[in-house]
Each structure stands twice: as C-alpha cells, then as structure tokens.
Amino acid sequence: MPEFPPRPTETEADALRRRRRGRNLALILTLVGLAVLFYAITVVKMMKP
C-alpha cells in the first residue's frame, strides 16, 4: 500500500493558504501588467502616422 503524507495541521494549512494566495496575487498582477503593456504598445503604434 502506498503511504500518503500526513495531513497538515491547522496552522500549516493556514500557512499554505497564505502562500498560495500570495502566489496567485503575484500571477494576477503579472498578467494584468502584461495586458496593460500590450494595450499601451498597441495604442502608441496606432497613433503613429
């Protein structure tokens, strides 16, 4: 039988959730930043004659 890792304690689970939330927030900010950058580049290119 495979042995599964033990379940994390409540404090460990809270720490895991906080780290995951932080990573998700960083990823969202990166994606939004890239979208804004691409939009700005497109607008600037369209304004040039």
C-alpha positions in Angstrom: 0.0 0.0 0.0 1.3 3.5 -0.8 1.8 5.7 2.2 0.2 9.1 1.9 1.8 12.1 3.6 0.2 13.1 6.8 -2.5 15.9 6.7 -1.1 19.3 7.6 -2.1 20.8 10.9 -4.4 23.8 11.0 -1.5 26.3 11.3 0.4 24.6 8.5 -2.8 24.6 6.3 -3.2 28.4 7.0 0.4 29.0 6.0 -0.1 27.0 2.8 -3.2 29.0 2.0 -1.4 32.3 2.6 1.5 31.3 0.4 -0.9 30.1 -2.4 -2.9 33.3 -2.1 0.3 35.4 -2.4 1.5 33.4 -5.5 -1.9 33.8 -7.1 -1.9 37.5 -6.4 1.6 37.9 -8.0 0.5 35.9 -11.0 -2.7 38.0 -11.5 -0.7 41.3 -11.2 1.8 40.0 -13.7 -0.9 39.0 -16.2 -2.7 42.3 -15.8 0.6 44.2 -16.2 1.3 42.4 -19.4 -2.2 43.1 -20.7 -1.8 46.8 -19.9 1.6 46.9 -21.5 0.4 45.2 -24.7 -2.6 47.6 -24.8 -0.4 50.6 -24.4 2.0 49.4 -27.1 -0.9 48.9 -29.5 -2.4 52.3 -28.8 1.0 54.0 -29.3 1.5 52.1 -32.6 -1.9 53.1 -33.8 -1.3 56.8 -33.0 1.9 57.0 -35.2 1.3 58.1 -38.8 
